[in-house]
Amino acid sequence: MGFRSVIRTFVPSMKTIYLEKLTKSLEPCVATIGFFDGVHLGHRYIINKVVKTARRENMLSTVVTFDRHPRQVLCPDWHPQLLSTLKEKTALLSQTGIDQLVVLSFDESMAALSAYDFMDKVLLQQLGVKILVTGYDNHFGHRQAGITEGFDDYVRYGHEMGMKVLQGDPFDAGAVRVSSSKVRNLLMEGRVELATECLGRPYILTGTVVSGEHIGTGMGYPTANLQLTDANKLIPAAGAYAVNVFTEGSPTPKFGMMNIGSRPTFGGTHQTLEVHILHFADNVYNQQLTVSFISRLRSEMKFESREALMNQLETDACQAEKILNQAQQL
């Protein structure tokens, strides 16, 4: 399935380490640090530099990340819209060739550390970082009022403590500068194809199938109503999408179409996530499904009648199957 594949189970060769469980300092390593939401191609570009540098220096390659978005601690009222859960992020990072992933529990005490203290007490003394590769726009450490620290400061701090600091370059996918915020914006606009180009894979949502109102069943298009496993995952723009659907216990995707919206034709008032699996009749209630977004079919629409909606669903299904067949050949 290649480029269109869903997130695979992480490879055991990558060691996952939780900072609070460390009993001794780690071996010398080359590392990069960040939240790495979505593990997009820009992240992979930096991580590839870490892996190559580590091999050249005969050290371990390390990615340092956080168990939650720092803003969830710094701004308690902020509601995140994330591209990946920690489990998904771990699986994605395991595919990059790194030796170890270190997960930091981000709390108020860590948030209070200055950049210098974070580099010294955490990265150097506990994690053994000898070479730090930063993103081109990466910032870390508590910022004092009126003081903005950046790459030059990190280089100076590193020189004082015996840590070499390198800066990674930005990554462009065509004319798009790839970043997590850019991917979020694309998904919120429904531009899932371009989001795929930035991520290097289709965006996914995972959820449990719950009982719905059976409106689709009455029109010949039964749907699985998803309740997301993680409520913090970003939901793409309202509309209809061609999707691949992974059911429990099956590594092979099934073709489907998904509707995100409030069902305005029937006077709906709350958002639903409904998946119709093409040419499929099995009962999937209470099962977990993973939906992989391939293409947007149309925006959300209010139809004049039930019959008009049924005709559109038939058109959507034909279009989705055509798109998914073509994507399968890539």
N, C-alpha and C positions, 0 to 999 in steps of 0.2 A: 504493500500500500504506500510505502515511501513517504513522499512529501505530504500526503493527505492523511497520514496515520494519526491515530489518537495517542495520547500519552501512554507509553509502555510502563510496565512495572519496573521499578528501578533495579539496576544491576548491582549484585551484592559486592562487587569489587570496590565500590565507593564506600568508605567508612563514614558513618554519620556520628558526630560527637556533639553532646550537649554540654555547654560550658559548666553548668552547675554540678555536673557529675564528674568533672575532671579531678583527679587526685594528684596529678603531676603535670609539669609542663610538656607540651608536645615537641616533637622533633623539629629542627629548623625547616622552614617552609617558605614558599613563595605564595602570596595570598592576594585576594581582592575581597573587598567588603561592600555590601549593599543589600537592599531589600530584594532585588531581583524579581520584581513582580512580573509574572508571565514568562520569565527566562526567554526574552525575545532575541532576535539576531544581534542586536547591539550588545546585550549581555554576553552572548556566546562569543562575540568577537573579542571582548576583553578577557573572557575566561580562556580562550584559545591562546592568548598571549601569556597568561599565567602558566598554562600547561607547558608550552614550549620553553619558557624561561626556566621553569622548575626542572625540566629534563636536562637543559643545558647546564644548570648549576648543581645537578645531582641532589635536588631537594624534593620534598613532597609538594604537590600542588593542592592549594586549599581555597575553598570559597567560604567566606564568613557571612552569615545572614542572621536575620532576626525571626523570632517566633511569632511576632505580630508587627504590624506597621508602626513605626515610631510615633506617628501622629495620633495613634490610638491612646498613647500615654500622654503625649504633650498636649493634645486637644481632646479631652474625654468625650465631648459632645459630637465629635466628628464621626460620621458614618462612612466607613471605607467602602469603596467599590473596587474589589480586587480582581486581577486577572487570573490568579492562581491561589489555591489553598497551599498550606505548608506541605501537605502530602503530595500534591501535584508538583509543587516546586522541587521537592526532593527527587521525585521521579524524573523530572526534566533535567535537573542538574546531574543526575547519575549518568546521563547520556552524553555528557560533555567531555569525559575522559579525565576528570579530576580525581585525585587520590582521596581527598577527605572533605566533608562538609561539616562546618562547625556552626551550630545553632545557638545563638545568644538569646537568653530570656531578657527582653527589653523591658525594664521597669524604671521607676523614678530615680533610683540610685545610679543606674547606668546612664540615664538621660542627663544627670547632673555632672558627669565626667567631662572635663575639658578635652579638646582634641589631643593635646599633649599627653594627658593622663590616660586617655583611652588607648593611644598608640603604645605607651610605655607599659601600663599595668595589665592591659588585656591582650593586645596584639603581640607585644614583644615577650613579656614575662610569662604569660600563660599559654599563648598559642604558638610561640616560637617563630613569629614572622620576621624574616630577615630581609625579604624584598616584598614591598607592598605595591601592587598595581592598582591605581585608582581609575575610576571612570573620568571621562573628560570634564564632567560637571558635578562630580561627586563631592559632597560635604558631610562631615561627621563631627561629633563632639558638641558639647554645650556651647552655645554662642552667647557671649556677654553682650549687653546692650551697647550698641554703637560700634561693635567690633566684628568684622567679617573676616574669617580665615578661609584660605584657599590652598591650592596646590603648592605654591611657593612656601607657605608656612609649614605644610606637611613635610616638604623636602628638608627644610631647616630643622624641624623637630627630629626627623629621622636621622639626619647627620649627627645630631647631638647624642642620640642613643644607639647609633650603630645600625640603623635600618635604612636600606636604600628605598627610595620612593620613586616610582615611575608613573607616568600618566598615559592612559590609554587614549585612543583616538575615537571620535564619533563614528557611527556606522550609518550609511545611507542605503535604503532600499529604493533604487531608482532615484526619484526626486524627493523622497520622503526621508527626513532625519528620524531615525528610529528611536523611540523612547516609550516607556510605559504609559506616560500621559498621552502620547500620540495614539497609541493603540486603543486606549480607553475612549478617546474622542471618536476614533473611527468606528468602534463598536456602537457607541451611543448614537452615531449617525446611520447605523445599519450597513456600513461599508465593510462587510465581513471579508470580502475577497482581498481588499488591500490590507486589512488587519492580518490576514493569513500570510501575506508577503512579509510583513514586519515581524511576525512571530516565528516564521519558519514552519508553521503548522496551523491547522484550523483551531479556532477558539472552541473551548468545550464548556458545557454545563453538565453537572451530575446531580441527580435527584432521585427521590423515591416516588413511585407511582401511587397516587392517592385517588380516591373516588371523586368523580366530577358530576356534572349535571346530565351527562349522556346525550348532549345535543348533537355531537358529531355522529354518534351511533345511529341516531334517527335519520341522518342524511346519507348514510352509507360510508361515512368516514370516521370510524371510532377513533378516539384519541386517548392517549395516556397523559393524564394530568400530573405534571411534575411538581413536587415540593423540593426545593433545592436543599442539598446536603449542607451547604454553607450559605447562610443568608447574606454574607458579605460579598459573594461573587457578583460581578457586574453582569447585568442582563442587557443584551443588545436592544437596539431600538425596536419599537413595536412594528409588527409586520409578519409576513410569511417568508419562510426560509426553506431551502433545500438542505437537508441534513443527513449525515450518517448517524445511525443509532446502534449503540452497543448494549446488548442485553446481558444480564447476569450469566456468567459461565460461557459466553461465546466471544472469541476473539475476532470473529468475522462481522463486519458492520452490515446492517440492514438499511436499505434506502428508506428515507422518510421525508416528511415535510412538517415543519413546526410553525405554530402560530403563537406569537407573543402579543398580547393585547387584552382589551377589556370586553371583547365581543359586543361591539356597539350595535350590531344588527338586532341583538336580542336584549338590548337595554342594559348590558353589563356595566358594572361600576368599579370593579377591581381587576387588577392585572392577573392573567392566567398564563401558564406555560403549557401548551398542548401539543403533543406529538402524535402524528398519524404515521404508523409504519406501513409502507406499501407492501401489498401481497402478503399480509401477515395476520394470523387470526388467534395466536396464542394468548392466554391470560397472563398479563404481566403485573397485576395489582400487587402492591407491596414489594415489588422488585426494584432494584436500583438500575437506572438507565443513564448512560452517558451519551450526550448529544454533541455531535461535532458539526460546526456550522461551515457549510461549503459555499452557499450563494444566497443572496436575498432575492426573493421572487417578486415581492411587491410590498408597498406600505400597507398599514392597517386601513381597512375600508368599511364603511357602513353601506349595506346593500338594501335595496328597496323591498326585497322579499326573500323568503327562504329559498325559493327556486333560483333566484339570481345568485345567491351565495353558493348553492349546490353546483350551478354551472361553473362558477369561478373555481371552486374546489377541484372540479374535474380538470380544468385547465391547469391549475397549480400542480396537480399530481403528475400530469403528462410532462409539464415543463421540468419539474423536480427530477423525474426519472431520467429524462434526457441529460440534464446537467450532471447528475450523479454518475451516469454511465460514462460520460466523457471524462469526469474527474478521476474515475477508477482507472482509466487508461494512462494517466500521468505517472 
